[in-house]
């Protein structure tokens, strides 16, 4: 059948906006219309695909898609060679060139340094209120500057990098309004600082400076294979090494830690396990810390940073009985299976134990996408997460204040709602970790409300 015959989201009378943003009840649409339907999104007609079969179809053959057409903001901001918006053989070449920067084998050798930097940052900020997301993003960026891309970041430099990354990612989801967003003088100042800083770094490296980091490994690998070394191409790659995973990890942990501290029973058994936490214990994987792994998998499931992927069809193909011709704009609900009862029992409940009870198929977990376009920063996220949670749970009591409702989100470009202030204090005994939440959090707890029960589909 032709896509003109697809049922439309609008025919259901479901919401199309919330809090001034385009947001849709995709879960209800999936239940009522099936895994494929039409949707008017930002003035253009899109086809929406979701569910386990959609993930399999979308990831089976990445050459069906044009990422260049779908992810224009990355090209505008990062240049024409940026990996995210490359296609087919050009994309595969770029991933080969980046392999020595982002492969787990290239990252894990920095694990103890990463752990040491984050432990120092936790200690330096103990006992005083701080916005949790901001702390996490800044600390992770600092850790990356001591491991995968050696560079000296003072407080001013950290601020420029963190603010630029946050505002850049925010603009990606704005459609044409991104031009005004990116044109603001403050944003331009951050961008000029960031890329000026990195261009100087790249020029020093090309001029002969060496450092024991992943960027150096990438340069040497390219020289050995006869790949060209172009500063214009290397600058956004240096940016990726420094910033990839920091914002997404901070958002995921910000939301996930609130849910963890609202579950004292699970927190108690996790604390027992993490009494023996050390970075060296992670060197061969997370086999020694199954509850920690389960906790982080549940955070990934409930709070994916990119719930929906925008795509454009490059080669016509059929899905769900409908022909999708070349040029069709598609919204792929890659994390929809995270919230399907037939896949994850009680999907809106934060329940890490589920990951100890059974294994789930790969196509049921869409946090990082799949196939050759799987998130480049995935391995960094999966190192940052256990180190943050390991240090925090082992060494500190945590108090959370502020936003008492973290909402699950299944929309394109809409960030998780999570404005939390945190105070952590060192443990002075070997007893159970004190669990304290205040303000709206404690109100939700006293009333018996589950903070994840209010959902944004």
MARMAR-978812 format. One record per residue: x, y, z of N, C-alpha, C in turn; residue in one letter. Coordinates in steps of 0.02 Angstrom, whole numbers, padded with zeros to 5 digits, always signed. Layout:
XYZXYZXYZA...
This chain:
+00042-00060+00000+00000+00000+00000+00043+00062+00000X+00014+00118-00021+00051+00181-00023+00045+00217+00044X+00093+00260+00058+00092+00294+00123+00034+00342+00129X+00005+00363+00073-00054+00406+00076-00113+00370+00109X-00110+00304+00109-00164+00264+00139-00152+00250+00213X-00096+00273+00240-00082+00262+00310-00132+00298+00355X-00150+00269+00412-00191+00306+00460-00150+00363+00489X-00185+00416+00509-00150+00476+00533-00158+00483+00608X-00106+00509+00640-00108+00525+00711-00164+00574+00726X-00172+00623+00682-00221+00677+00694-00292+00651+00698X-00305+00594+00664-00373+00566+00664-00394+00541+00733X-00345+00531+00778-00360+00503+00844-00381+00556+00894X-00370+00619+00878-00386+00672+00926-00341+00673+00987X-00280+00647+00981-00233+00645+01036-00194+00710+01040X-00160+00723+01097-00123+00786+01105-00069+00794+01052X-00055+00857+01035-00001+00874+00989+00045+00926+01019X+00030+00950+01079+00071+01001+01110+00065+00998+01186X+00120+01015+01219+00120+01020+01291+00173+01070+01312X+00155+01115+01356+00203+01166+01380+00235+01204+01324X+00196+01217+01270+00221+01255+01214+00265+01217+01166X+00273+01152+01176+00315+01110+01133+00273+01058+01098X+00294+01040+01036+00260+00986+01001+00276+00920+01036X+00225+00891+01065+00234+00827+01099+00173+00783+01084X+00185+00720+01075+00134+00675+01050+00128+00614+01095X+00068+00586+01097+00057+00525+01135+00068+00465+01089X+00132+00451+01076+00149+00399+01028+00130+00329+01054X+00129+00321+01118+00112+00255+01144+00039+00238+01127X-00006+00285+01139-00076+00273+01122-00085+00265+01047X-00049+00305+01008-00054+00299+00935-00031+00230+00912X+00023+00204+00942+00047+00138+00925-00006+00085+00942X-00037+00092+01000-00088+00043+01020-00148+00044+00973X-00166+00103+00949-00228+00110+00910-00217+00106+00835X-00159+00126+00811-00147+00128+00739-00098+00075+00716X-00058+00048+00762-00008-00001+00742+00061+00030+00737X+00109-00008+00709+00179+00013+00710+00198+00064+00657X+00150+00087+00616+00165+00137+00565+00104+00181+00554X+00116+00247+00554+00061+00295+00542+00090+00361+00519X+00046+00406+00497+00067+00472+00473+00061+00524+00529X+00102+00577+00524+00101+00630+00575+00125+00695+00543X+00089+00749+00557+00112+00816+00538+00159+00841+00592X+00222+00853+00573+00273+00872+00621+00312+00931+00592X+00309+00988+00626+00344+01048+00604+00327+01067+00532X+00263+01063+00516+00240+01085+00451+00251+01036+00394X+00279+00977+00409+00291+00927+00357+00261+00860+00378X+00241+00822+00327+00214+00756+00342+00271+00707+00353X+00267+00670+00407+00315+00617+00424+00278+00551+00429X+00315+00497+00418+00292+00431+00435+00325+00412+00501X+00286+00386+00548+00312+00364+00613+00313+00288+00613X+00370+00260+00634+00375+00187+00642+00399+00173+00713X+00372+00120+00744+00391+00105+00812+00378+00032+00829X+00412+00007+00881+00403-00061+00903+00464-00104+00887X+00462-00166+00907+00518-00212+00898+00533-00223+00824X+00481-00233+00784+00491-00245+00712+00520-00183+00679X+00499-00124+00701+00527-00062+00672+00601-00056+00687X+00621-00073+00748+00693-00071+00764+00732-00119+00721X+00706-00179+00712+00741-00228+00670+00747-00203+00599X+00693-00175+00571+00694-00151+00502+00740-00091+00494X+00740-00046+00543+00780+00015+00538+00854+00001+00544X+00872-00048+00585+00943-00062+00599+00972-00115+00553X+00929-00153+00519+00953-00209+00479+00997-00185+00421X+00976-00131+00389+01013-00106+00331+01019-00030+00336X+01074-00006+00366+01081+00067+00375+01085+00105+00310X+01101+00072+00254+01106+00107+00191+01038+00126+00162X+00984+00103+00195+00917+00125+00174+00904+00198+00190X+00945+00227+00235+00930+00293+00261+00981+00345+00238X+00958+00407+00235+01003+00464+00225+01005+00504+00289X+01062+00502+00323+01071+00541+00384+01090+00613+00368X+01121+00622+00309+01139+00690+00288+01077+00734+00282X+01023+00706+00254+00962+00745+00246+00925+00754+00312X+00931+00706+00357+00892+00709+00419+00925+00750+00474X+00992+00753+00474+01028+00782+00530+01068+00843+00509X+01034+00888+00474+01066+00948+00447+01100+00991+00501X+01070+01000+00561+01102+01044+00611+01173+01022+00629X+01187+00957+00628+01255+00935+00644+01304+00959+00591X+01283+00956+00528+01327+00979+00474+01337+01055+00479X+01284+01091+00494+01289+01164+00499+01337+01185+00554X+01335+01151+00610+01374+01172+00667+01444+01140+00669X+01449+01077+00648+01511+01040+00655+01550+01031+00590X+01520+01049+00534+01555+01043+00471+01535+00983+00430X+01554+00981+00366+01530+00930+00319+01558+00860+00331X+01610+00854+00372+01639+00787+00385+01618+00758+00452X+01571+00791+00486+01551+00766+00552+01516+00699+00546X+01534+00651+00587+01515+00581+00580+01439+00572+00582X+01404+00610+00623+01333+00597+00634+01291+00602+00570X+01311+00646+00524+01270+00657+00465+01301+00630+00401X+01347+00582+00408+01376+00550+00349+01339+00485+00333X+01345+00464+00271+01308+00405+00247+01354+00355+00214X+01333+00291+00218+01361+00236+00181+01438+00232+00186X+01475+00225+00131+01546+00211+00136+01585+00268+00169X+01563+00330+00157+01596+00387+00189+01589+00383+00265X+01530+00362+00287+01519+00354+00358+01561+00297+00387X+01565+00241+00350+01604+00184+00375+01678+00202+00379X+01703+00241+00331+01772+00263+00335+01783+00306+00396X+01737+00351+00409+01744+00396+00467+01743+00355+00532X+01700+00306+00537+01698+00265+00598+01764+00227+00607X+01793+00204+00552+01859+00172+00558+01911+00221+00585X+01908+00282+00560+01956+00333+00582+01947+00351+00656X+01887+00343+00682+01872+00361+00751+01879+00302+00799X+01890+00243+00772+01888+00182+00813+01936+00185+00872X+01997+00209+00861+02046+00211+00915+02030+00263+00968X+01981+00304+00955+01960+00352+01005+01903+00327+01049X+01859+00284+01021+01797+00268+01055+01786+00194+01068X+01829+00150+01043+01822+00079+01059+01831+00068+01134X+01795+00020+01162+01800+00007+01233+01872-00010+01253X+01907-00046+01210+01976-00063+01226+02020-00001+01231X+02002+00051+01193+02040+00114+01195+02022+00156+01255X+01962+00146+01282+01938+00187+01338+01955+00158+01406X+01952+00092+01412+01956+00060+01477+02025+00071+01509X+02076+00083+01468+02143+00094+01497+02146+00158+01538X+02096+00203+01530+02093+00265+01568+02048+00259+01629X+02023+00199+01643+01971+00192+01693+01993+00217+01762X+02052+00201+01784+02073+00221+01851+02083+00297+01855X+02108+00328+01801+02113+00401+01801+02044+00433+01802X+01999+00407+01763+01930+00431+01763+01900+00427+01833X+01910+00370+01865+01884+00361+01932+01915+00411+01981X+01980+00422+01976+02014+00467+02021+01990+00540+02013X+01981+00561+01950+01956+00629+01938+01887+00639+01966X+01842+00591+01954+01774+00598+01978+01770+00593+02054X+01810+00550+02084+01812+00546+02157+01835+00612+02187X+01885+00644+02156+01909+00709+02179+01856+00762+02173X+01818+00761+02119+01765+00810+02109+01709+00801+02160X+01690+00739+02173+01639+00727+02225+01663+00754+02292X+01725+00741+02310+01752+00764+02374+01754+00840+02378X+01773+00872+02322+01780+00945+02322+01713+00980+02329X+01659+00948+02309+01593+00980+02311+01548+00952+02367X+01575+00910+02410+01535+00881+02463+01512+00934+02513X+01451+00925+02537+01426+00967+02591+01394+01032+02570X+01391+01047+02505+01359+01109+02485+01311+01097+02427X+01256+01133+02425+01206+01122+02373+01234+01137+02304X+01215+01096+02256+01238+01106+02188+01187+01076+02141X+01176+01108+02083+01130+01080+02034+01161+01016+02006X+01126+00960+02015+01155+00895+02002+01176+00887+01930X+01133+00905+01883+01150+00897+01812+01212+00937+01794X+01217+00999+01817+01274+01040+01801+01339+01011+01829X+01336+00987+01891+01395+00955+01920+01417+00895+01878X+01370+00851+01862+01388+00791+01825+01419+00807+01758X+01388+00853+01722+01414+00868+01655+01483+00900+01658X+01493+00945+01706+01558+00977+01713+01611+00928+01735X+01594+00885+01784+01643+00836+01809+01662+00786+01755X+01614+00764+01714+01629+00716+01661+01671+00748+01606X+01657+00811+01590+01699+00846+01541+01770+00852+01566X+01778+00870+01630+01845+00875+01659+01880+00807+01657X+01843+00754+01672+01873+00687+01671+01896+00668+01601X+01857+00686+01550+01877+00673+01481+01941+00711+01463X+01948+00772+01491+02008+00812+01475+02071+00784+01506X+02064+00738+01553+02123+00707+01585+02135+00636+01558X+02092+00614+01511+02097+00545+01488+02099+00541+01412X+02042+00549+01380+02037+00536+01308+02063+00593+01265X+02062+00656+01290+02088+00713+01253+02124+00758+01304X+02188+00750+01312+02224+00789+01362+02225+00863+01344X+02198+00904+01387+02199+00976+01378+02184+01009+01446X+02208+01069+01454+02199+01105+01517+02135+01147+01513X+02086+01129+01553+02023+01164+01555+02016+01199+01622X+02019+01266+01622+02005+01303+01683+01930+01314+01689X+01909+01350+01740+01837+01359+01752+01803+01394+01693X+01836+01443+01664+01807+01478+01606+01799+01432+01547X+01850+01393+01532+01847+01347+01476+01792+01295+01486X+01788+01267+01546+01735+01219+01560+01667+01248+01549X+01657+01310+01571+01592+01342+01562+01576+01349+01488X+01624+01371+01447+01611+01378+01376+01591+01312+01344X+01628+01259+01359+01615+01194+01329+01547+01166+01350X+01532+01170+01415+01470+01141+01440+01409+01179+01414X+01412+01245+01415+01355+01284+01392+01346+01276+01317X+01401+01276+01280+01395+01266+01208+01362+01199+01192X+01384+01146+01223+01356+01080+01210+01282+01078+01226X+01262+01104+01283+01192+01104+01302+01149+01144+01253X+01172+01202+01233+01132+01245+01189+01134+01220+01117X+01188+01190+01097+01191+01160+01030+01140+01103+01025X+01141+01057+01073+01094+01001+01071+01022+01025+01075X+01009+01076+01115+00942+01104+01120+00919+01129+01052X+00962+01162+01015+00943+01190+00951+00927+01140+00897X+00956+01080+00903+00946+01029+00851+00872+01013+00842X+00833+01017+00896+00763+00997+00893+00716+01056+00877X+00743+01113+00860+00701+01173+00852+00677+01184+00781X+00697+01143+00733+00678+01156+00664+00710+01221+00640X+00674+01260+00601+00701+01322+00574+00716+01373+00628X+00684+01367+00685+00697+01415+00740+00768+01409+00767X+00803+01356+00747+00871+01347+00772+00917+01403+00748X+00902+01431+00690+00947+01483+00663+00950+01543+00709X+00892+01564+00735+00891+01620+00782+00925+01599+00847X+00914+01538+00869+00944+01512+00930+01020+01512+00924X+01046+01488+00869+01118+01485+00859+01149+01553+00843X+01106+01600+00824+01131+01667+00807+01137+01714+00866X+01115+01693+00925+01119+01737+00984+01193+01752+01000X+01209+01814+01018+01278+01833+01031+01312+01789+01084X+01275+01770+01136+01305+01728+01188+01325+01660+01160X+01282+01630+01119+01299+01565+01091+01357+01571+01043X+01358+01623+01002+01413+01633+00955+01479+01639+00993X+01478+01674+01050+01538+01681+01090+01563+01613+01115X+01517+01571+01139+01536+01504+01162+01564+01462+01105X+01532+01465+01047+01555+01425+00990+01625+01447+00968X+01636+01512+00964+01701+01536+00942+01756+01516+00991X+01740+01519+01055+01790+01498+01105+01806+01424+01098X+01753+01383+01094+01762+01310+01092+01804+01289+01032X+01785+01313+00973+01820+01291+00913+01888+01324+00906X+01896+01384+00932+01962+01415+00933+02009+01376+00978X+01985+01356+01037+02024+01316+01084+02046+01250+01051X+01999+01216+01019+02015+01151+00990+02059+01157+00928X+02050+01210+00889+02093+01219+00831+02166+01227+00853X+02177+01265+00905+02245+01273+00930+02273+01205+00953X+02232+01166+00988+02254+01100+01010+02273+01056+00951X+02230+01055+00900+02243+01013+00842+02307+01036+00806X+02315+01100+00799+02375+01126+00764+02439+01108+00802X+02436+01109+00869+02494+01088+00908+02510+01014+00896X+02458+00974+00894+02469+00902+00883+02497+00890+00813X+02470+00923+00763+02496+00914+00695+02567+00942+00689X+02583+00988+00733+02650+01016+00733+02702+00976+00770X+02681+00920+00801+02729+00876+00833+02718+00862+00906X+02674+00900+00940+02660+00886+01011+02626+00818+01017X+02644+00780+01068+02612+00715+01080+02586+00712+01151X+02533+00673+01161+02503+00663+01226+02481+00590+01231X+02479+00561+01291+02458+00491+01299+02382+00485+01303X+02349+00502+01248+02276+00501+01249+02249+00469+01185X+02183+00464+01181+02151+00430+01124+02158+00470+01060X+02160+00536+01065+02168+00577+01006+02235+00561+00973X+02287+00552+01013+02352+00535+00986+02349+00467+00951X+02314+00419+00981+02307+00353+00950+02271+00358+00883X+02220+00402+00878+02186+00411+00814+02233+00440+00762X+02273+00489+00780+02320+00520+00733+02371+00469+00708X+02399+00430+00753+02451+00382+00733+02422+00327+00690X+02361+00305+00706+02329+00254+00665+02317+00279+00594X+02296+00341+00587+02285+00368+00520+02350+00375+00481X+02402+00396+00514+02466+00402+00480+02489+00334+00454X+02480+00282+00495+02501+00215+00474+02460+00190+00415X+02398+00209+00411+02355+00185+00356+02354+00233+00297X+02392+00287+00301+02396+00334+00245+02335+00379+00238X+02297+00386+00292+02239+00431+00291+02263+00503+00299X+02231+00550+00264+02252+00620+00270+02236+00648+00339X+02275+00695+00361+02265+00729+00425+02249+00802+00410X+02185+00818+00414+02161+00885+00397+02134+00918+00461X+02159+00977+00477+02138+01011+00539+02063+01023+00540X+02034+01041+00483+01962+01054+00481+01921+00993+00498X+01946+00934+00481+01911+00872+00498+01925+00850+00569X+01985+00865+00594+02006+00842+00660+01975+00883+00717X+01960+00946+00705+01934+00988+00759+01867+00961+00786X+01817+00947+00743+01755+00918+00771+01765+00848+00801X+01816+00812+00778+01830+00747+00809+01858+00755+00879X+01901+00806+00888+01926+00821+00955+01867+00841+01000X+01820+00879+00972+01761+00898+01011+01722+00836+01033X+01714+00789+00988+01678+00727+01006+01712+00691+01064X+01778+00686+01061+01813+00651+01115+01802+00685+01182X+01803+00751+01182+01797+00787+01245+01726+00788+01271X+01676+00793+01227+01608+00806+01249+01559+00748+01239X+01577+00699+01197+01530+00645+01183+01510+00609+01247X+01446+00603+01257+01421+00567+01315+01411+00608+01378X+01441+00669+01382+01437+00706+01445+01366+00730+01459X+01335+00762+01410+01268+00787+01421+01217+00732+01429X+01221+00681+01387+01173+00626+01391+01181+00587+01456X+01243+00575+01476+01254+00539+01539+01229+00580+01598X+01241+00646+01597+01218+00688+01651+01142+00687+01657X+01108+00690+01600+01034+00689+01602+01009+00622+01627X+01038+00568+01602+01015+00502+01623+01026+00491+01698X+01086+00509+01723+01101+00499+01793+01060+00546+01837X+01049+00607+01814+01009+00654+01852+00939+00627+01866X+00909+00599+01813+00842+00569+01821+00847+00503+01860X+00896+00462+01841+00901+00396+01871+00918+00396+01945X+00960+00443+01966+00978+00445+02037+00918+00463+02080X+00875+00506+02055+00815+00521+02094+00773+00458+02105X+00765+00419+02051+00726+00357+02058+00761+00307+02103X+00826+00303+02099+00864+00257+02142+00854+00276+02215X+00858+00341+02231+00851+00362+02301+00779+00359+02325X+00732+00350+02279+00662+00340+02299+00647+00266+02310X+00696+00223+02302+00687+00150+02310+00738+00126+02362X+00725+00137+02427+00774+00121+02478+00791+00047+02482X+00743+00003+02464+00758-00068+02467+00812-00087+02416X+00803-00064+02354+00854-00078+02304+00919-00043+02320X+00914+00019+02343+00974+00057+02361+01014+00020+02414X+00980-00011+02460+01014-00048+02514+01056-00106+02487X+01026-00145+02442+01065-00202+02416+01120-00178+02369X+01108-00123+02335+01160-00095+02292+01219-00069+02335X+01202-00038+02391+01255-00014+02436+01299-00071+02461X+01267-00128+02477+01306-00186+02499+01356-00207+02445X+01332-00209+02383+01376-00229+02329+01433-00179+02318X+01416-00115+02322+01465-00063+02306+01511-00046+02365X+01502-00077+02422+01551-00070+02475+01619-00095+02451X+01618-00140+02403+01680-00167+02375+01698-00137+02307X+01667-00078+02291+01681-00047+02226+01752-00021+02221X+01784-00033+02165+01847-00001+02146+01850+00000+02071X+01886+00049+02044+01891+00053+01971+01925-00009+01942X+01973-00037+01979+02007-00097+01954+01959-00155+01947X+01906-00155+01988+01857-00208+01984+01815-00205+01921X+01816-00148+01886+01779-00139+01824+01821-00155+01762X+01885-00166+01771+01930-00171+01714+01910-00228+01666X+01882-00280+01692+01863-00337+01650+01788-00340+01638X+01754-00284+01650+01681-00283+01641+01645-00274+01707X+01580-00285+01706+01539-00273+01765+01516-00337+01799X+01551-00392+01784+01531-00456+01813+01532-00457+01889X+01576-00417+01920+01579-00414+01993+01524-00370+02023X+01490-00332+01981+01441-00285+02005+01375-00292+01966X+01342-00349+01973+01280-00360+01934+01224-00311+01952X+01219-00291+02016+01166-00245+02035+01180-00175+02007X+01242-00156+02006+01260-00092+01976+01243-00092+01902X+01260-00145+01867+01244-00150+01796+01168-00147+01786X+01131-00183+01827+01058-00182+01821+01030-00112+01833X+01058-00076+01881+01035-00009+01896+01045+00037+01837X+01103+00033+01806+01118+00076+01749+01078+00057+01687X+01066-00007+01677+01023-00027+01621+00953-00001+01629X+00929+00000+01691+00862+00026+01703+00859+00102+01693X+00913+00137+01712+00916+00209+01699+00917+00222+01623X+00955+00183+01587+00957+00190+01514+00888+00178+01484X+00854+00127+01509+00788+00110+01481+00738+00165+01493X+00735+00191+01554+00683+00239+01571+00699+00310+01547X+00762+00327+01541+00780+00396+01526+00830+00401+01468X+00810+00376+01409+00854+00381+01351+00861+00453+01328X+00921+00472+01310+00932+00542+01290+00903+00557+01221X+00898+00507+01178+00871+00517+01110+00814+00467+01099X+00755+00481+01125+00700+00433+01120+00678+00420+01048X+00686+00470+01005+00661+00466+00936+00718+00487+00889X+00725+00451+00834+00776+00468+00784+00742+00493+00720X+00764+00550+00696+00739+00576+00632+00779+00545+00575X+00744+00521+00524+00777+00488+00468+00743+00510+00403X+00779+00501+00347+00752+00512+00280+00767+00449+00240X+00717+00422+00205+00726+00362+00166+00771+00376+00105X+00824+00336+00098+00869+00342+00040+00852+00291-00014X+00836+00230+00006+00816+00178-00040+00746+00154-00020X+00700+00155-00066+00631+00135-00051+00630+00065-00022X+00587+00056+00029+00578-00010+00059+00508-00015+00088X+00489-00075+00106+00422-00088+00133+00426-00102+00207X+00379-00073+00244+00373-00089+00315+00299-00091+00333X+00278-00142+00368+00209-00148+00390+00159-00149+00334X+00180-00172+00274+00134-00174+00217+00130-00110+00177X+00171-00060+00195+00170+00004+00160+00237+00017+00128X+00236+00045+00067+00296+00063+00031+00318+00132+00052X+00380+00138+00075+00408+00203+00094+00456+00225+00039X+00435+00272-00004+00478+00292-00060+00536+00335-00038X+00586+00341-00081+00644+00383-00069+00621+00454-00053X+00653+00484-00002+00636+00552+00018+00585+00557+00073X+00554+00500+00092+00505+00501+00146+00539+00520+00212X+00510+00568+00248+00535+00587+00314+00504+00540+00366X+00547+00513+00408+00525+00462+00456+00547+00482+00526X+00502+00473+00574+00520+00476+00645+00520+00404+00670X+00579+00381+00690+00587+00312+00714+00584+00313+00790X+00533+00283+00818+00524+00280+00891+00566+00222+00918X+00632+00232+00919+00677+00177+00934+00672+00153+01007X+00646+00196+01051+00640+00175+01121+00568+00159+01141X+00522+00156+01093+00454+00137+01109+00449+00070+01145X+00488+00019+01125+00483-00045+01162+00500-00040+01236X+00537+00012+01256+00553+00021+01328+00490+00027+01370X+00434+00048+01340+00374+00063+01378+00314+00021+01357X+00329-00037+01328+00277-00084+01309+00273-00139+01362X+00212-00150+01390+00204-00199+01443+00222-00269+01420X+00212-00284+01355+00227-00351+01331+00302-00363+01325X+00342-00311+01332+00415-00318+01330+00443-00312+01401X+00427-00257+01434+00451-00245+01502+00391-00239+01549X+00383-00287+01592+00326-00286+01639+00330-00223+01682X+00273-00191+01694+00271-00128+01731+00323-00079+01704X+00317-00060+01642+00372-00023+01610+00384+00046+01639X+00335+00076+01673+00345+00143+01701+00370+00141+01773X+00385+00082+01797+00412+00075+01864+00488+00065+01860X+00524+00103+01901+00597+00095+01905+00610+00032+01945X+00630-00021+01911+00639-00086+01943+00701-00120+01914X+00761-00102+01939+00823-00131+01911+00827-00207+01915X+00792-00237+01964+00797-00310+01971+00775-00347+01909X+00736-00315+01866+00712-00349+01805+00772-00373+01763X+00827-00337+01766+00886-00354+01725+00924-00413+01753X+00910-00432+01815+00940-00492+01844+00896-00553+01833X+00833-00542+01818+00784-00596+01813+00781-00626+01744X+00798-00587+01692+00794-00613+01624+00837-00571+01577X+00847-00597+01517+00881-00560+01465+00830-00534+01416X+00843-00475+01388+00798-00444+01339+00832-00442+01271X+00793-00448+01218+00823-00445+01151+00853-00376+01136X+00905-00375+01096+00939-00312+01081+00892-00261+01050X+00845-00284+01009+00800-00236+00976+00749-00207+01024X+00748-00230+01087+00704-00201+01137+00736-00144+01174X+00801-00130+01160+00838-00078+01196+00866-00029+01145X+00833+00028+01138+00851+00075+01085+00887+00137+01107X+00913+00138+01169+00943+00199+01196+00998+00227+01151X+01039+00183+01123+01096+00206+01083+01086+00193+01008X+01025+00175+00988+01015+00158+00918+01043+00089+00903X+01060+00078+00840+01086+00012+00821+01123+00014+00756X+01152-00042+00737+01189-00052+00676+01250-00006+00672X+01271+00013+00612+01333+00051+00604+01326+00123+00628X+01265+00146+00638+01255+00214+00663+01240+00215+00738X+01257+00161+00772+01248+00160+00845+01288+00217+00876X+01263+00244+00930+01292+00303+00962+01367+00296+00972X+01405+00343+00946+01478+00339+00951+01501+00344+01023X+01465+00381+01065+01485+00391+01134+01460+00338+01183X+01430+00284+01157+01400+00233+01201+01450+00206+01251X+01510+00190+01228+01559+00160+01274+01581+00208+01328X+01585+00273+01311+01601+00323+01363+01545+00326+01415X+01483+00326+01391+01426+00327+01438+01430+00268+01485X+01448+00210+01458+01448+00149+01498+01510+00141+01541X+01557+00188+01535+01610+00194+01584+01594+00248+01635X+01569+00304+01611+01552+00358+01657+01500+00336+01709X+01448+00302+01686+01393+00284+01731+01414+00245+01792X+01448+00188+01783+01467+00149+01842+01516+00184+01888X+01559+00226+01860+01607+00262+01903+01571+00315+01945X+01525+00351+01915+01486+00401+01953+01446+00367+02009X+01406+00317+01990+01363+00285+02040+01405+00247+02092X+01459+00215+02070+01502+00178+02117+01531+00223+02170X+01558+00280+02150+01587+00327+02199+01533+00357+02244X+01477+00376+02216+01425+00409+02255+01395+00363+02307X+01376+00303+02286+01342+00257+02332+01391+00231+02385X+01453+00219+02367+01501+00192+02414+01520+00243+02469X+01526+00306+02450+01559+00354+02494+01514+00407+02525X+01452+00415+02500+01414+00474+02521+01341+00458+02538X+01315+00500+02582+01243+00507+02590+01220+00562+02544X+01161+00554+02516+01137+00602+02466+01070+00631+02486X+01064+00696+02479+01000+00731+02489+00983+00766+02424X+00921+00757+02402+00897+00787+02340+00842+00837+02355X+00845+00894+02324+00795+00946+02334+00772+00971+02266X+00709+00993+02263+00687+01026+02202+00634+00987+02165X+00641+00983+02100+00591+00952+02056+00575+00882+02080X+00512+00870+02098+00494+00806+02126+00465+00757+02078X+00466+00772+02014+00434+00729+01965+00477+00724+01903X+00508+00668+01893+00548+00656+01833+00503+00619+01784X+00492+00647+01725+00442+00619+01680+00475+00582+01622X+00450+00522+01609+00473+00483+01552+00452+00519+01488X+00497+00520+01439+00486+00560+01379+00495+00517+01317X+00447+00519+01271+00452+00483+01208+00438+00530+01151X+00475+00586+01148+00466+00635+01096+00533+00657+01068X+00531+00682+01007+00592+00703+00973+00617+00769+01001X+00677+00768+01029+00710+00829+01049+00685+00862+01112X+00640+00830+01150+00614+00860+01211+00654+00832+01270X+00691+00874+01307+00734+00848+01360+00693+00822+01419X+00724+00779+01458+00693+00756+01519+00684+00814+01567X+00630+00813+01604+00617+00864+01655+00653+00843+01719X+00704+00880+01739+00744+00857+01795+00786+00913+01824X+00757+00955+01865+00794+01010+01896+00804+00994+01969X+00858+00960+01985+00871+00936+02052+00931+00971+02083X+00924+00991+02146+00981+01014+02184+01002+00957+02230X+01067+00947+02235+01093+00890+02274+01143+00914+02325X+01143+00879+02382+01196+00888+02432+01218+00818+02452X+01282+00804+02446+01307+00740+02469+01358+00751+02524X+01356+00709+02574+01401+00715+02632+01435+00648+02643X+01499+00649+02663+01535+00586+02671+01504+00542+02724X+01507+00478+02713+01484+00430+02763+01537+00427+02818X+01514+00425+02879+01560+00423+02936+01558+00356+02972X+01519+00309+02946+01514+00244+02977+01505+00191+02923X+01499+00129+02944+01490+00074+02897+01418+00049+02896X+01374+00090+02923+01304+00070+02924+01271+00081+02857X+01206+00071+02855+01170+00080+02792+01171+00153+02771X+01170+00163+02706+01171+00230+02679+01107+00266+02697X+01114+00327+02724+01054+00366+02740+01022+00391+02676X+00957+00383+02670+00922+00405+02610+00878+00464+02629X+00891+00522+02600+00854+00581+02618+00832+00617+02556X+00767+00633+02551+00743+00676+02498+00699+00729+02531X+00699+00789+02503+00662+00843+02534+00618+00878+02483X+00583+00929+02508+00539+00970+02467+00489+00925+02430X+00484+00935+02364+00434+00898+02326+00446+00823+02327X+00509+00803+02333+00524+00731+02334+00494+00697+02394X+00503+00726+02453+00477+00695+02514+00401+00699+02515X+00372+00751+02486+00299+00755+02482+00272+00698+02440X+00306+00685+02383+00285+00629+02340+00290+00563+02377X+00344+00555+02416+00353+00493+02453+00301+00483+02506X+00284+00538+02543+00234+00531+02597+00165+00516+02570X+00152+00542+02510+00085+00531+02482+00078+00464+02447X+00134+00427+02444+00132+00362+02410+00136+00367+02336X+00152+00427+02309+00156+00435+02237+00222+00409+02211X+00219+00379+02152+00280+00360+02117+00301+00418+02073X+00361+00448+02084+00380+00506+02044+00383+00492+01969X+00386+00429+01948+00388+00414+01877+00319+00398+01849X+00268+00406+01889+00202+00387+01866+00171+00438+01818X+00194+00500+01820+00170+00550+01773+00214+00548+01711X+00184+00529+01654+00224+00511+01596+00213+00558+01538X+00266+00570+01502+00263+00610+01442+00277+00562+01385X+00226+00544+01345+00235+00493+01294+00260+00524+01229X
